[in-house]
Amino acid sequence: MTIKKVDLLKFAVLAAAIASLAGCATKNYVRTQTAPIIDQTNTLNQKTADNNRAIHDTDERAMAGIQKAQGAADAATTNAQGAQKAAGDAETAANDAVHRADSLASVVAGLDNYQAVGNLSVTFGFDKSVLTADDKAQLDTFATNLGTAKSYILEVTGGTDSTGNADYNYALSQRRADAVVQYLATKYSIPAHKFYLIGIGKDKEVADNATREGRAKNRRVDIRILSNQAKTDTASSPTQGTGGAQ
């Protein structure tokens, strides 16, 4: 009875050992079979992550390229619009120049029919082109002649002394003439076509530039009222016409 118990115990230990060995073998087998799958899965996950990063980077580069291209397109459109506007402005300026030339030609062609019916000179300080209160008062008195003048133009000539270079003096004399024209046109509503103005710089002196007094006189604007009304009246009157022929 005792021997059988010992044999059974041995058998149980042996069975347990065999079962244990079988379990280990099963685990090793499973591990051996699943390890490559796990490694492959990890590799695929890494590749997927890399691909996602590559796609994201590509998207970012693509968006940056699109934005850059859009910016270039916008800049090109702006430049094209600027060029078109510049061309339009140039055409307008050219047309204005042609109109001014035509108007001036018509005025010059008829100057022989005009004669002076009033004149004034206003002077300016050194390198100045702003009218003083005294200048404006003189122009106000002069403008009273415009009420009786008909078919007239205003000849406005700006001048300078001999100090400085020629180009600067031309511009300065033009600014002085412009100041007179602006004052008369604004205050007395004289239309632009009534003015014939020019800046002659130091080209035509009215006094000796070697003296201070002479230079002061040359810094001036000469204004003349030219009208053809007198000649028209003379031509329409037989008595005056006869007298005019003598």
C-alpha positions in Angstrom: 0.0 0.0 0.0 2.8 2.3 0.8 4.6 1.4 -2.4 1.7 2.3 -4.5 1.3 5.6 -2.9 5.0 6.4 -3.6 4.5 5.4 -7.2 1.5 7.5 -7.6 3.3 10.5 -6.1 6.1 10.0 -8.5 3.7 9.7 -11.4 2.0 12.9 -10.3 5.3 14.8 -10.1 6.4 13.4 -13.5 3.0 14.5 -15.0 3.4 17.9 -13.6 6.9 18.2 -14.9 5.7 17.0 -18.3 2.8 19.5 -18.3 5.2 22.3 -17.2 7.5 21.4 -20.1 4.6 21.3 -22.4 3.5 24.8 -21.3 6.9 26.2 -21.7 7.2 24.7 -25.1 3.8 26.2 -26.1 4.8 29.6 -24.8 8.1 29.5 -26.7 6.3 28.4 -29.8 3.8 31.2 -29.5 6.6 33.7 -28.9 8.5 32.4 -31.8 5.5 32.6 -34.1 4.2 36.1 -33.0 7.6 37.9 -32.7 8.0 38.5 -36.4 4.4 39.6 -36.7 5.0 42.1 -33.8 8.2 43.3 -35.4 6.5 43.7 -38.8 3.6 45.6 -37.2 6.0 47.9 -35.4 7.8 48.5 -38.7 4.6 49.2 -40.5 3.6 51.7 -37.7 6.9 53.4 -38.0 6.6 53.6 -41.8 3.0 55.0 -41.4 4.2 57.6 -39.0 7.1 58.5 -41.4 4.7 58.7 -44.3 2.3 60.9 -42.3 5.2 63.3 -41.5 6.3 63.3 -45.1 2.7 64.1 -46.3 2.4 66.8 -43.7 5.8 68.3 -44.8 4.7 68.1 -48.4 1.4 69.8 -47.6 3.2 72.6 -45.8 5.7 73.1 -48.7 2.8 73.0 -51.2 0.8 75.6 -49.2 3.9 77.8 -48.9 4.5 77.5 -52.7 0.9 78.3 -53.4 1.0 81.4 -51.1 4.2 82.5 -52.7 2.8 82.1 -56.1 -0.4 84.0 -55.1 1.7 86.8 -53.7 3.7 87.0 -56.9 0.5 87.0 -58.9 -1.0 89.8 -56.7 2.2 91.8 -57.1 2.1 91.3 -60.9 -1.5 92.4 -60.9 -0.7 95.5 -58.9 2.3 96.3 -61.1 0.1 95.9 -64.2 -2.5 98.2 -62.8 0.2 100.7 -61.9 1.6 100.6 -65.4 -1.9 101.0 -66.8 -2.5 104.0 -64.6 0.9 105.5 -65.5 0.1 105.0 -69.2 -3.3 106.7 -68.7 -1.7 109.6 -66.8 0.9 110.0 -69.6 -1.8 110.0 -72.2 -3.8 112.6 -70.3 -0.7 114.7 -69.8 0.1 114.5 -73.5 -3.5 115.5 -74.4 -3.3 118.4 -72.0 0.0 119.5 -73.5 -1.5 119.3 -77.0 -4.5 121.4 -75.9 -2.3 123.9 -74.2 -0.1 124.1 -77.3 -3.2 124.7 -79.5 -4.6 127.3 -77.1 -1.2 129.1 -76.9 -0.9 129.0 -80.7 -4.3 130.5 -81.1 -3.4 133.2 -78.6 0.0 134.0 -80.1 -1.5 134.1 -83.6 -3.8 136.8 -82.5 -1.5 138.9 -80.3 -1.0 141.5 -83.0 -4.7 142.3 -82.6 -4.2 143.2 -78.9 -2.8 146.3 -77.2 -2.0 147.0 -73.6 -4.7 148.8 -71.6 -3.1 148.3 -68.2 0.0 147.1 -66.6 1.6 146.4 -63.1 4.8 145.0 -61.6 4.9 143.4 -58.2 8.3 142.6 -56.7 9.4 139.7 -54.4 12.0 139.3 -51.7 15.2 137.3 -52.3 14.3 133.7 -53.2 10.6 134.3 -52.4 7.5 133.5 -54.4 4.8 134.4 -51.9 2.7 137.5 -52.3 2.9 140.1 -49.5 -0.1 142.1 -48.3 1.2 145.1 -50.3 1.4 142.9 -53.4 -2.2 141.8 -53.0 -3.3 145.4 -52.5 -1.6 146.4 -55.8 -3.2 143.5 -57.6 -6.7 144.4 -56.2 -6.3 148.0 -57.5 -5.1 146.6 -60.9 -8.0 144.2 -61.1 -10.5 147.1 -61.2 -9.4 147.6 -64.8 -10.8 144.2 -65.7 -14.3 145.4 -65.1 -14.1 147.7 -68.2 -11.9 145.5 -70.3 -13.4 143.2 -73.0 -11.9 140.5 -75.1 -8.8 140.6 -73.0 -6.0 138.4 -71.9 -3.6 138.8 -69.1 0.1 138.5 -69.9 2.0 137.4 -66.7 5.8 137.3 -66.9 7.9 136.2 -63.9 11.5 137.2 -63.5 14.5 136.9 -61.1 17.8 138.6 -60.5 21.0 137.1 -61.7 21.8 135.2 -58.4 21.8 131.4 -58.7 21.9 129.0 -61.7 19.6 129.4 -64.7 17.4 126.3 -64.1 16.6 127.3 -60.5 15.8 130.8 -61.6 13.4 129.6 -64.3 11.5 127.5 -61.7 11.5 130.4 -59.2 10.2 132.9 -61.8 7.5 130.4 -62.8 6.4 130.1 -59.1 6.2 133.8 -58.9 4.0 134.1 -62.0 1.8 131.2 -60.7 1.3 133.0 -57.4 -0.1 136.1 -59.2 -2.3 134.0 -61.5 -3.7 132.0 -58.6 -4.5 135.1 -56.6 -6.3 136.9 -59.5 -8.1 133.7 -60.7 -9.3 132.8 -57.2 -10.4 136.2 -56.0 -11.8 137.6 -59.3 -13.0 134.4 -60.9 -10.9 134.9 -64.0 -11.0 131.8 -66.2 -7.8 130.0 -67.0 -7.9 130.7 -70.7 -7.5 134.5 -70.0 -3.9 134.0 -68.7 -0.8 133.8 -70.8 2.1 133.3 -68.3 5.7 132.4 -68.5 8.8 132.4 -66.2 11.8 133.9 -67.9 14.2 133.6 -65.0 17.1 136.1 -65.3 16.9 136.2 -69.1 15.2 139.6 -69.3 16.4 142.1 -66.7 14.7 145.5 -66.2 17.5 146.9 -64.1 21.2 146.5 -63.5 21.9 143.3 -61.5 25.2 144.8 -60.4 23.4 146.8 -57.7 21.2 145.8 -54.8 18.4 148.1 -56.0 18.6 146.7 -59.6 18.4 143.1 -58.3 15.3 144.0 -56.2 13.6 145.4 -59.3 14.4 142.2 -61.3 12.7 140.0 -58.7 9.3 140.8 -60.1 6.2 139.7 -62.0 5.0 141.9 -64.8 1.2 141.9 -65.5 -0.4 143.4 -68.6 -4.0 143.6 -69.7 -4.1 143.1 -73.5 -7.4 143.8 -75.3 -8.4 143.9 -78.9 -11.6 145.8 -78.1 -10.0 149.2 -79.1 -9.1 148.0 -82.5 -12.5 146.4 -82.9 -14.2 149.6 -82.0 -12.0 151.5 -84.4 -12.8 149.2 -87.2 -16.5 149.5 -86.6 -16.5 153.3 -86.5 -16.0 155.1 -89.9 -14.8 158.3 -88.3 -12.2 156.5 -86.1 -11.2 154.2 -88.9 -10.4 157.2 -91.1 -8.4 158.8 -88.3 -6.6 155.5 -87.7 -5.5 155.4 -91.3 -3.7 158.7 -91.2 
